[in-house]
Amino acid sequence: MNRITYHPIGIVHSPFRFPEGTPIQAAAAKDIQARIEIFPEYSKGLQDLEEFSHIIVLYHLHIAKFKSLHVVPFLDTEAHGVFATRSPGRPNPIGFSVVKLEKIESDILFVKGIDILDGSPVLDIKPYIPQFDVYETTKNGWIEKNAHKIGDQKDDGRFKI
């Protein structure tokens, strides 16, 4: 297969400088505010985005390192296949977060509920649409017995670079 190349459309400015202590999911970062700067050449693409309360941010996990196809995720003590987890250490370090869009000023998105490291390159932004993005599930794997632990869970350093 040919090489795939992406170019960032922006950058995240968040209070999280290091993985350790960062919320492990946006659901654990409800009140955390941040800014997403969209590069000028992409700012026209923001038209009408402010009409949505939440957005999906796809970003490059720029300091994550892939180490193994089996990982012990934050909410469990047993190893699972990396594709059955949200571990940052992945073959292709792509992250996604659903965040609340507070407002847009020029090419700056003001968001809330972010779990993304400062300086993370943004690959894409999509509107969160419940009619498309919410599914009734019938099974939730290993997380079923651990979902109650999310609370305000923070990175404990287990995926150090």
PEUR-V814992 format. One record per residue. OMEGA is omega as a letter, one per 30 degrees, with the letter a starting at -180 (* if undefined). D_FIRST is the distance of its C-alpha to the first C-alpha in whole Angstrom. Layout:
omega=OMEGA d_first=D_FIRST
omega=OMEGA d_first=D_FIRST
This chain:
omega=l d_first=0
omega=l d_first=4
omega=l d_first=7
omega=a d_first=9
omega=l d_first=12
omega=l d_first=16
omega=l d_first=19
omega=l d_first=22
omega=a d_first=25
omega=a d_first=27
omega=l d_first=29
omega=l d_first=31
omega=a d_first=34
omega=l d_first=35
omega=a d_first=38
omega=a d_first=36
omega=a d_first=35
omega=l d_first=34
omega=a d_first=32
omega=a d_first=36
omega=l d_first=38
omega=l d_first=35
omega=a d_first=35
omega=l d_first=33
omega=l d_first=32
omega=l d_first=33
omega=l d_first=36
omega=a d_first=37
omega=a d_first=38
omega=a d_first=40
omega=a d_first=42
omega=a d_first=40
omega=l d_first=40
omega=l d_first=37
omega=l d_first=36
omega=l d_first=32
omega=l d_first=32
omega=a d_first=30
omega=a d_first=30
omega=a d_first=32
omega=l d_first=29
omega=a d_first=28
omega=l d_first=32
omega=l d_first=32
omega=l d_first=30
omega=a d_first=32
omega=l d_first=35
omega=a d_first=36
omega=a d_first=34
omega=l d_first=38
omega=a d_first=38
omega=a d_first=36
omega=a d_first=38
omega=l d_first=35
omega=l d_first=31
omega=l d_first=28
omega=l d_first=26
omega=a d_first=23
omega=l d_first=23
omega=l d_first=21
omega=a d_first=23
omega=l d_first=23
omega=l d_first=25
omega=l d_first=24
omega=l d_first=22
omega=a d_first=20
omega=a d_first=23
omega=l d_first=22
omega=l d_first=21
omega=a d_first=25
omega=l d_first=27
omega=a d_first=30
omega=a d_first=30
omega=a d_first=33
omega=a d_first=35
omega=l d_first=35
omega=a d_first=36
omega=l d_first=34
omega=l d_first=30
omega=l d_first=28
omega=a d_first=24
omega=a d_first=22
omega=l d_first=21
omega=a d_first=24
omega=l d_first=26
omega=l d_first=25
omega=l d_first=25
omega=a d_first=24
omega=a d_first=22
omega=l d_first=19
omega=l d_first=15
omega=a d_first=15
omega=l d_first=18
omega=l d_first=19
omega=l d_first=23
omega=l d_first=24
omega=l d_first=28
omega=a d_first=31
omega=l d_first=33
omega=l d_first=37
omega=a d_first=37
omega=l d_first=40
omega=l d_first=40
omega=l d_first=39
omega=a d_first=40
omega=a d_first=39
omega=l d_first=35
omega=l d_first=36
omega=l d_first=35
omega=a d_first=38
omega=l d_first=37
omega=l d_first=38
omega=a d_first=37
omega=l d_first=34
omega=a d_first=33
omega=l d_first=30
omega=l d_first=31
omega=l d_first=32
omega=l d_first=30
omega=l d_first=27
omega=l d_first=25
omega=a d_first=24
omega=a d_first=21
omega=l d_first=23
omega=l d_first=26
omega=l d_first=27
omega=l d_first=30
omega=a d_first=31
omega=a d_first=32
omega=a d_first=34
omega=l d_first=34
omega=a d_first=30
omega=l d_first=30
omega=l d_first=32
omega=l d_first=32
omega=a d_first=35
omega=l d_first=34
omega=l d_first=35
omega=a d_first=33
omega=l d_first=32
omega=a d_first=32
omega=a d_first=33
omega=a d_first=34
omega=a d_first=36
omega=a d_first=39
omega=a d_first=38
omega=a d_first=37
omega=a d_first=41
omega=a d_first=40
omega=l d_first=38
omega=l d_first=41
omega=a d_first=41
omega=l d_first=38
omega=l d_first=37
omega=a d_first=35
omega=l d_first=37
omega=a d_first=35
omega=l d_first=33
omega=a d_first=29
omega=a d_first=31
omega=* d_first=28
